[in-house]
Amino acid sequence: MPSDTFPSVLASHPSLITRAIAVRIFLSFAIGYFISYALRSVNAALAPLLAADLHLSASELGWLSSAFFLAFAAMQLPLGIWLDRYGARRTESTLLLIAALGACIVSQGTTLWVISLGRILIGVGVAACLMAPYSYFRRSFPAERQAQLAMWMLIAGTSGALVATQPALAIALWLGWRQFFIMAAILLVCAAAAVFFFAGDHDRQTTSQAKGTQSAGFFSLIRHPAMLRVIPTTIFFSGAFAALQSLWAGPWMTQVLLMSAQQAGRSLLYFNSALLASYIAMSVLSPRLEKKGYSLAWQSLVAFIWFPICLGTMLVWQTPGSWVMWLILAPGVPAVILMQTQTALAFPKHMAGRVLTTFNLIMFGGAFGIQWGIGLLTDLFAAQGYTPRHALTLSFTCLVAMQLASLCWFLMRRPVARPDDA
């Protein structure tokens, strides 16, 4: 990203944040999200090692990874209240220490359930790593900058996903996957300290001013027309992407495309590199498209169409060279994620924490269901006599069908206008 653009964007409200402080705030949150995204995605690369060491079936491997998303999703309801009440700095720094404890437990666990407990605590601990900065930005910076700021955070996260592919596998093969999680625990403690000491409480000015405003609960939020429109696409596009990136992209390459673990690790590295490049490109392109009249919802719609096209192609093209479809899928991912920013802009600023975490609850609840569900379906089809390759293909086919159904729902619902304080 251009060095002269980043500080000027974050310093849009000089009365709140100077340029130097703005950069410090962003980097503090970016470090936490970098580590959290790496831990979210690492099982895709380490799946062969975990399955071999712990003797896991497809459904057990799906559960082990999806336990992270289950805990992550469960935290979103209290997290929204904490972000609105206490601010991003206190909330995220405290939770990151819980994630460090979870990483320590994973590193020492010898059974599926002990390691699952560690994954659950990691999911709890990193639950605020994107929502905390998003709510901070929503309160402190203008609406026209939200998409760009969101993309920059995702650039930081995807850099963590890059580390979680071939580099993580190389570390795990060299030192052991348990030592990888010990290193992660140390980094999580450092990230907690960075957020606590450097982020500041600039976002709390908005929350303090809104204390007398009537609160909106979870059920009233999910009944709001803006939320109803995007619930299915959030589950089957945003949630599915998280489920695929963090686990099932790896088994697809090894079981369906018959690649080795090392080949799959390299391919995942290339995929996440393409994803990083897509986020960088979208951080520049999205604001320009908005100025030309192409809304965030329009940008997301194009991605909603692109996803089933790419996944459908994967279903019928199953040679080792077809891994490039993951690279072709990557440019659509940023526009899918932008739907979260679009939804937040449909609500007043003081509700940012609850709105964003409600969206996240839906998204990662969907990721949990899809990640575990693909494992269950794969085992079910295998029990009916299908080979592992065909069983996983049928599971992916079910996912594409649900994406098409959710796209129809999105097209049938009307968009919602932004509030006056956007």
C-alpha positions in Angstrom: 0.0 0.0 0.0 1.3 3.5 -0.7 3.1 4.9 2.4 1.6 8.4 1.9 -2.0 7.1 1.7 -2.1 5.0 4.9 -1.3 7.7 7.4 -3.5 10.3 5.7 -6.5 7.9 5.7 -6.2 7.1 9.4 -5.7 10.7 10.3 -9.0 11.8 8.9 -10.1 13.0 12.4 -7.1 14.9 13.6 -8.9 15.9 16.8 -9.0 12.3 17.8 -5.8 10.7 16.4 -2.6 12.1 15.1 -0.8 10.5 12.1 1.9 8.8 14.2 -0.7 7.5 16.8 -2.9 6.2 13.9 -0.1 4.1 12.5 0.7 2.8 16.0 -2.9 1.8 16.5 -3.2 0.0 13.2 0.0 -2.0 13.7 -1.0 -3.0 17.2 -4.2 -4.5 16.0 -2.6 -5.9 12.8 -0.1 -8.0 14.8 -2.9 -9.7 16.8 -4.9 -10.4 13.7 -1.8 -11.7 11.9 -1.3 -14.3 14.6 -5.0 -15.2 15.0 -5.4 -15.8 11.2 -2.3 -18.0 11.2 -3.8 -20.2 14.1 -7.1 -20.3 12.3 -5.7 -21.5 9.1 -2.8 -23.7 10.2 -4.7 -27.0 10.4 -5.1 -27.1 6.6 -1.3 -27.5 6.4 -0.8 -29.6 9.5 -3.8 -31.9 8.9 -1.7 -34.8 7.7 0.6 -34.6 10.7 -2.3 -34.2 13.2 -4.3 -37.1 11.6 -1.3 -39.4 11.6 -0.2 -38.5 15.2 -3.6 -38.6 16.8 -5.2 -41.3 14.5 -8.1 -39.0 13.4 -10.9 -39.8 11.0 -12.2 -37.2 8.6 -15.1 -36.2 11.0 -12.7 -36.1 14.0 -10.3 -33.9 12.0 -13.2 -31.7 11.0 -14.3 -31.4 14.6 -10.8 -30.5 15.8 -10.6 -27.6 13.4 -14.2 -26.6 13.7 -14.0 -26.4 17.6 -12.1 -23.2 17.0 -15.0 -21.8 15.1 -17.6 -23.0 17.6 -15.8 -21.1 20.4 -15.1 -18.1 18.2 -18.8 -17.9 17.2 -20.0 -18.4 20.8 -17.9 -15.4 21.9 -19.4 -13.0 19.5 -22.5 -12.1 21.6 -20.7 -11.0 24.8 -17.8 -9.6 22.7 -20.1 -7.1 21.0 -21.3 -5.8 24.4 -17.7 -5.7 25.7 -16.5 -3.7 22.7 -19.3 -1.2 23.0 -18.9 -0.9 26.8 -15.1 -1.2 27.5 -13.5 -0.4 24.1 -11.2 -2.5 21.9 -8.0 -2.2 23.8 -9.1 -3.8 27.1 -11.2 -6.4 25.4 -8.7 -7.7 22.9 -5.6 -7.7 25.1 -7.4 -9.7 27.8 -8.7 -12.3 25.4 -5.3 -12.8 23.7 -3.9 -14.1 27.0 -6.6 -16.8 27.0 -5.6 -17.7 23.4 -2.0 -18.1 24.7 -3.2 -20.5 27.3 -5.1 -22.5 24.7 -2.0 -22.7 22.5 0.0 -24.1 25.5 -2.7 -26.8 26.0 -2.6 -27.8 22.4 1.2 -28.2 22.5 0.9 -30.6 25.5 -2.3 -32.5 24.6 -2.2 -36.2 23.8 -5.9 -36.9 23.2 -8.4 -35.4 20.8 -10.5 -33.9 23.6 -7.6 -32.2 25.3 -6.3 -30.7 22.1 -9.9 -29.7 21.3 -10.0 -27.8 24.6 -6.9 -25.9 23.6 -8.4 -25.1 20.2 -11.6 -23.9 21.9 -9.6 -21.6 24.1 -7.6 -20.3 21.1 -11.0 -19.6 19.4 -12.2 -17.7 22.5 -9.0 -15.7 22.8 -8.7 -14.5 19.2 -12.4 -13.7 18.9 -11.8 -10.0 19.0 -8.8 -9.8 16.7 -10.8 -8.5 13.7 -13.9 -7.2 15.4 -12.0 -5.0 17.8 -10.2 -3.0 15.1 -13.3 -3.0 12.9 -15.4 -1.4 15.7 -12.6 1.0 16.5 -12.4 2.1 12.8 -16.2 2.3 12.5 -16.4 4.8 15.4 -13.3 6.8 14.6 -13.1 7.1 10.8 -15.5 8.2 8.0 -17.7 5.8 6.1 -15.9 6.2 2.8 -12.7 4.8 4.4 -14.2 1.7 6.0 -13.7 -0.6 3.0 -10.0 0.4 2.6 -9.3 0.0 6.3 -11.0 -3.4 6.3 -8.9 -4.5 3.4 -5.7 -3.4 5.2 -6.6 -5.5 8.2 -7.3 -8.5 5.9 -3.9 -8.0 4.3 -2.3 -8.4 7.8 -4.4 -11.5 8.4 -3.7 -13.1 5.1 0.0 -12.6 5.8 -0.6 -14.8 8.8 -2.3 -17.3 6.6 0.8 -17.4 4.4 2.9 -18.3 7.5 0.4 -21.0 8.3 1.0 -22.9 5.0 4.4 -24.1 3.8 6.4 -22.2 6.5 4.3 -23.7 9.3 4.6 -27.2 7.8 8.4 -26.7 7.5 8.6 -25.7 11.2 6.3 -28.6 12.2 8.4 -31.1 10.3 11.6 -29.7 11.7 10.7 -29.1 15.4 7.4 -30.8 15.7 3.8 -29.5 15.5 3.7 -29.2 19.3 6.7 -26.8 19.3 4.9 -24.7 16.7 2.1 -24.1 19.2 4.5 -23.2 21.9 6.0 -20.5 19.7 2.4 -19.3 19.0 1.7 -19.0 22.7 4.7 -16.7 23.2 3.7 -14.5 20.2 0.1 -14.2 21.5 1.4 -12.8 24.8 3.5 -10.3 22.9 0.5 -9.3 20.8 -1.6 -8.8 24.0 1.0 -6.4 25.3 1.2 -4.5 22.1 -2.5 -3.9 22.0 -2.8 -3.0 25.7 0.1 -0.5 25.7 -0.1 1.0 22.2 -3.7 1.0 20.9 -5.2 3.6 23.2 -8.9 4.3 24.0 -9.8 6.8 21.2 -12.8 4.6 20.2 -14.4 5.0 23.7 -15.3 8.7 23.0 -18.2 7.4 20.8 -19.2 4.7 23.2 -19.3 7.2 26.1 -21.5 9.6 24.1 -24.0 6.8 23.3 -24.5 5.4 26.8 -28.0 6.8 27.0 -29.0 5.2 23.6 -31.3 2.3 23.7 -29.4 -1.0 23.2 -30.3 -3.5 20.5 -30.1 -7.1 21.4 -29.1 -10.1 19.3 -32.6 -11.2 18.2 -33.6 -7.7 17.2 -30.4 -7.3 15.1 -30.8 -10.6 13.2 -34.4 -9.6 12.4 -33.3 -6.3 10.9 -33.8 -6.3 7.1 -30.1 -5.5 6.5 -29.1 -8.6 8.5 -31.9 -10.9 7.1 -30.7 -10.2 3.6 -27.2 -11.4 4.2 -27.5 -14.3 6.7 -27.6 -17.1 4.1 -24.7 -15.6 2.0 -22.7 -15.0 5.2 -23.0 -18.7 6.1 -22.4 -20.2 2.7 -19.9 -17.8 1.3 -18.0 -16.1 4.1 -18.4 -19.1 6.4 -17.6 -21.5 3.7 -14.4 -19.7 2.7 -13.2 -19.8 6.3 -14.0 -23.5 6.5 -12.2 -24.3 3.2 -9.1 -22.1 3.8 -8.6 -23.3 7.4 -9.0 -27.0 6.7 -10.7 -28.5 3.7 -8.5 -26.9 1.0 -5.7 -29.1 2.2 -7.5 -32.5 2.1 -9.0 -31.5 -1.2 -5.6 -31.3 -2.6 -4.3 -34.5 -1.0 -7.3 -36.7 -1.3 -9.0 -35.5 -4.5 -6.0 -34.1 -6.5 -3.7 -36.8 -5.0 -1.0 -34.3 -4.1 1.6 -35.0 -1.4 1.5 -33.0 1.9 4.5 -31.0 0.8 2.9 -30.2 -2.6 -0.4 -29.3 -0.9 1.5 -27.0 1.5 3.2 -25.2 -1.4 -0.2 -24.9 -3.2 -1.8 -23.4 -0.1 1.1 -21.0 0.1 0.5 -19.9 -3.5 -3.3 -19.6 -2.8 -2.8 -17.4 0.2 -0.2 -15.3 -1.7 -2.9 -14.8 -4.4 -5.3 -13.9 -1.6 -2.9 -11.4 -0.2 -2.4 -9.8 -3.6 -6.2 -9.7 -4.0 -6.7 -7.8 -0.7 -4.0 -5.3 -1.7 -5.6 -4.8 -5.1 -9.1 -4.5 -3.6 -7.9 -1.9 -1.0 -7.2 0.4 -3.9 -10.0 -0.7 -6.3 -13.0 -0.8 -4.0 -13.0 2.9 -3.0 -12.7 3.8 -6.7 -15.6 1.5 -7.7 -17.7 3.2 -5.0 -17.0 6.6 -6.4 -18.1 5.4 -9.8 -21.4 4.2 -8.3 -20.6 0.5 -7.8 -21.6 -0.1 -4.2 -20.1 -2.5 -1.7 -23.2 -4.7 -2.2 -22.7 -4.7 -5.9 -19.0 -5.7 -5.5 -20.1 -8.6 -3.2 -22.7 -9.7 -5.6 -20.1 -10.2 -8.3 -18.1 -12.4 -5.9 -21.2 -14.4 -4.9 -21.6 -15.4 -8.6 -17.8 -16.0 -9.0 -17.6 -18.5 -6.1 -19.9 -21.2 -7.3 -18.4 -20.9 -10.8 -14.9 -21.6 -9.4 -16.0 -24.4 -7.0 -18.2 -26.0 -9.7 -15.2 -26.1 -12.0 -13.2 -27.8 -9.3 -15.8 -30.5 -9.0 -15.4 -31.5 -12.7 -11.7 -30.8 -13.2 -9.8 -33.0 -10.8 -6.3 -33.4 -12.2 -3.2 -32.3 -10.1 -3.0 -29.1 -12.2 -6.5 -28.0 -11.2 -5.2 -26.6 -8.0 -4.8 -23.4 -9.9 -8.6 -22.9 -9.5 -7.9 -21.9 -5.9 -5.8 -19.0 -7.3 -8.6 -18.1 -9.7 -11.1 -18.1 -6.7 -8.9 -15.8 -4.7 -9.8 -12.4 -6.3 -13.5 -13.0 -5.3 -12.7 -13.4 -1.6 -12.2 -9.7 -0.7 -15.5 -8.7 -2.2 -17.3 -11.5 -0.2 -15.7 -10.2 3.0 -16.8 -6.6 2.2 -20.4 -7.6 2.9 -19.5 -7.3 6.6 -18.5 -3.7 6.2 -21.6 -3.0 4.1 -23.8 -4.4 6.8 -22.1 -2.4 9.6 -22.7 0.8 7.6 -26.5 0.1 7.7 -26.5 0.7 11.5 -25.5 3.7 13.7 -21.9 4.0 14.9 -22.6 3.4 18.5 -23.9 -0.1 17.7 -20.7 -1.0 15.8 -19.5 -3.6 18.3 -22.8 -5.5 18.5 -23.5 -5.3 14.7 -20.1 -6.6 13.7 -20.0 -9.4 16.2 -23.5 -10.5 15.3 -22.4 -10.7 11.7 -19.3 -12.6 12.9 -21.4 -15.0 15.0 -23.4 -15.9 11.9 -20.2 -16.2 9.8 -18.2 -18.4 12.1 -21.2 -20.3 13.2 -21.6 -21.1 9.6 -17.9 -21.9 9.3 -18.2 -24.3 12.2 -21.2 -26.0 10.7 -19.7 -26.3 7.2 -16.3 -27.4 8.4 -17.6 -30.2 10.6 -20.5 -30.9 8.2 -18.1 -31.6 5.3 -16.3 -34.1 7.5 -19.6 -35.8 8.6 -20.9 -35.9 5.0 -17.6 -37.3 3.8 -17.7 -40.1 6.3 -21.3 -40.7 5.5 -20.7 -41.0 1.8 -17.6 -43.2 2.5 -19.9 -45.5 4.6 -22.1 -45.9 1.5 -19.2 -47.3 -0.4 -17.7 -44.2 -2.1 -14.0 -43.7 -2.2 -12.5 -40.9 -0.1 -12.0 -38.9 -3.3 -15.6 -39.2 -4.5 -17.0 -38.8 -0.9 -15.2 -35.4 -0.5 -16.4 -34.4 -4.0 -20.0 -35.1 -3.1 -19.6 -33.0 0.1 -18.3 -30.1 -1.9 -21.2 -30.5 -4.3 -23.7 -30.0 -1.5 -21.9 -26.8 -0.5 -22.1 -25.4 -4.0 -25.9 -26.1 -4.1 -26.4 -24.2 -0.9 -24.4 -21.3 -2.2 -26.7 -21.0 -5.2 -29.7 -21.1 -2.9 -28.3 -18.4 -0.7 -27.5 -16.2 -3.7 -31.2 -16.4 -4.8 -32.3 -15.3 -1.3 -29.9 -12.3 -1.5 -31.2 -11.2 -4.9 -34.8 -11.4 -3.7 -34.3 -9.0 -0.7 -34.1 -5.2 -0.9 -31.0 -3.3 0.2 -31.2 -1.1 3.3 -30.1 2.6 3.3 -27.3 3.9 5.5 -28.2 5.8 8.8 -27.6 9.5 9.1 -24.4 9.1 11.2 -22.7 6.8 8.7 
